[in-house]
Amino acid sequence: MINNKILVTGATGTIGSFLVDRLAALGAQMEVLVRSRQQAETFAARGIASFIGDFAHKETLAPALVGVGKLFLLSAANPQQVEWQGNMIEAARRAGVPHIIKLSASCAGPFPHLPIKRWHYETEEQLKESGVPYTFLRPNCFMQNSLHWARTIREKGLFYLPVGDARVSQVDARDIAAVAAAVLTGSGHESQTYEITGSEAITFEEVAEHLSAALGKKVRYARTTFDESRQHMLEYGMEEWLAAAVTQTYHLMSEGGSQHVTDNVSQLTGNDPITFAQFARDHVERFLQRGQTLKHADSRQPAQVLN
Ligand SMILES: NC(=O)c1ccc[n+]([C@@H]2O[C@H](COP(=O)([O-])OP(=O)(O)OC[C@H]3O[C@@H](n4cnc5c(N)ncnc54)[C@H](OP(=O)(O)O)[C@@H]3O)[C@@H](O)[C@H]2O)c1
């Protein structure tokens, strides 16, 4: 008998929220793993069953995995993510879960100087070694990262980045979720690695032009040095490891490492990827409204790039 039950982890986050909406709209059989009772109640109010568990606590994971046909594995970037996701992979293996879809990062690899990509790669390797059939989803930089610029755009009409004329094939998290939903509800995706990008690699001058057009006011891209950018991240409370990891990602971008374009969004979802121009039009309120709370929002912080 085919088990169609999907367990979504990371369901309260950026991709996870869009994914839950998408799976609900498709009428998929879905449950979510959350870390608090309050989150569980929020999902229950929407008619979505949840389990309370935490990747950091192995003993909390098994109940959520009973009868699961596909597991969507996602957690936030964290120095302990390899251990935590490893706990979930091991629990899923023991539970006999037939397929794990892991949200990874574009060009994940064993790079000493790019910790987040290395951690994703290590988890990918662990998943391969576990013998559980897998699919890796490797998105490039999310368009949603630019929402962290809202305050400086509002107050100064600019955003700061240290990446020069780099082209980046940013992708909308809604498209990443759509790809995940297609894989979770489709078949034939085992042993596949999907690099997920937007349809074009654009410069941040072009990003500024799209924002200017959408917001109806001039938005400027202000170039900083890598050191200035890292200092600002630290000054505004970002943890040292994360500021260092983001800085390394900016180096990669400026060297052309984030400009590859794939057609996986259209191939897997049947729709063209959302362009940055469209993303900007869809988020005018978020860019212009006061009082938006973003985790690391500040007056001069570059976008968080957690890949
Ligand atoms: N931003 C980018 O440009 C980019 C690009 C490529 C790849 N990525 C990758 O995308 C992933 C983040 O995706 P996102 O932005 O959608 O996530 P997010 O918004 O940061 O949310 C993280 C989710 O993971 C859950 N979580 C965190 N720690 C957990 C734990 N110990 N046990 C169980 N659940 C846990 C969180 O639950 P709570 O609500 O309880 O915190 C939340 O639902 C990271 O792996 C990152 O490396 C990001």
The ligand as a MOL file (V3000), in Angstrom:
LIG
                    3D

  0  0  0     0  0            999 V3000
M  V30 BEGIN CTAB
M  V30 COUNTS 48 52 0 0 0
M  V30 BEGIN ATOM
M  V30 1 N 18.1370 32.4610 2.7850 0
M  V30 2 C 18.7130 31.9980 1.6980 0
M  V30 3 O 19.0270 32.7570 0.7710 0
M  V30 4 C 18.9770 30.5190 1.5560 0
M  V30 5 C 19.4580 30.0340 0.3410 0
M  V30 6 C 19.6820 28.6550 0.1930 0
M  V30 7 C 19.4200 27.7820 1.2390 0
M  V30 8 N 18.9410 28.2970 2.4170 0 CHG=1
M  V30 9 C 18.6690 27.3330 3.5040 0
M  V30 10 O 17.2820 27.4160 3.8140 0
M  V30 11 C 17.1000 26.9390 5.1520 0
M  V30 12 C 16.2130 27.8960 5.9030 0
M  V30 13 O 14.9560 27.9490 5.2510 0
M  V30 14 P 13.8850 29.0410 5.7060 0
M  V30 15 O 14.5030 30.4000 5.5510 0
M  V30 16 O 12.6200 28.7320 5.0250 0 CHG=-1
M  V30 17 O 13.7890 28.7050 7.2510 0
M  V30 18 P 13.5140 29.7140 8.4490 0
M  V30 19 O 12.5250 30.7410 8.0440 0
M  V30 20 O 14.8440 30.1360 9.0010 0
M  V30 21 O 12.8240 28.7340 9.4910 0
M  V30 22 C 13.5150 27.6620 10.0530 0
M  V30 23 C 12.5240 26.5810 10.4160 0
M  V30 24 O 13.2270 25.4640 11.0070 0
M  V30 25 C 12.6580 25.1810 12.2720 0
M  V30 26 N 13.7020 24.6810 13.1540 0
M  V30 27 C 14.8450 25.3160 13.4870 0
M  V30 28 N 15.5410 24.5710 14.3510 0
M  V30 29 C 14.8410 23.4280 14.5520 0
M  V30 30 C 15.0380 22.2820 15.3570 0
M  V30 31 N 16.1230 22.1510 16.1500 0
M  V30 32 N 14.0940 21.2990 15.3430 0
M  V30 33 C 12.9970 21.4260 14.5660 0
M  V30 34 N 12.7390 22.5000 13.7780 0
M  V30 35 C 13.6590 23.4980 13.7810 0
M  V30 36 C 12.1060 26.5180 12.7430 0
M  V30 37 O 11.1570 26.3090 13.7660 0
M  V30 38 P 10.8240 27.4410 14.8920 0
M  V30 39 O 9.6620 28.2230 14.3510 0
M  V30 40 O 10.4830 26.6530 16.0870 0
M  V30 41 O 12.0720 28.2810 15.0410 0
M  V30 42 C 11.4940 27.0420 11.4570 0
M  V30 43 O 10.2720 26.4160 11.1830 0
M  V30 44 C 18.4990 26.8250 5.7720 0
M  V30 45 O 18.9000 25.4800 5.7540 0
M  V30 46 C 19.3630 27.6560 4.8220 0
M  V30 47 O 20.7180 27.2540 4.8220 0
M  V30 48 C 18.7120 29.6240 2.5890 0
M  V30 END ATOM
M  V30 BEGIN BOND
M  V30 1 1 1 2
M  V30 2 2 2 3
M  V30 3 1 2 4
M  V30 4 1 4 5
M  V30 5 2 4 48
M  V30 6 2 5 6
M  V30 7 1 6 7
M  V30 8 2 7 8
M  V30 9 1 8 9
M  V30 10 1 8 48
M  V30 11 1 9 10
M  V30 12 1 9 46
M  V30 13 1 10 11
M  V30 14 1 11 12
M  V30 15 1 11 44
M  V30 16 1 12 13
M  V30 17 1 13 14
M  V30 18 2 14 15
M  V30 19 1 14 16
M  V30 20 1 14 17
M  V30 21 1 17 18
M  V30 22 2 18 19
M  V30 23 1 18 20
M  V30 24 1 18 21
M  V30 25 1 21 22
M  V30 26 1 22 23
M  V30 27 1 23 24
M  V30 28 1 23 42
M  V30 29 1 24 25
M  V30 30 1 25 26
M  V30 31 1 25 36
M  V30 32 1 26 27
M  V30 33 1 26 35
M  V30 34 2 27 28
M  V30 35 1 28 29
M  V30 36 1 29 30
M  V30 37 2 29 35
M  V30 38 1 30 31
M  V30 39 2 30 32
M  V30 40 1 32 33
M  V30 41 2 33 34
M  V30 42 1 34 35
M  V30 43 1 36 37
M  V30 44 1 36 42
M  V30 45 1 37 38
M  V30 46 2 38 39
M  V30 47 1 38 40
M  V30 48 1 38 41
M  V30 49 1 42 43
M  V30 50 1 44 45
M  V30 51 1 44 46
M  V30 52 1 46 47
M  V30 END BOND
M  V30 END CTAB
M  END
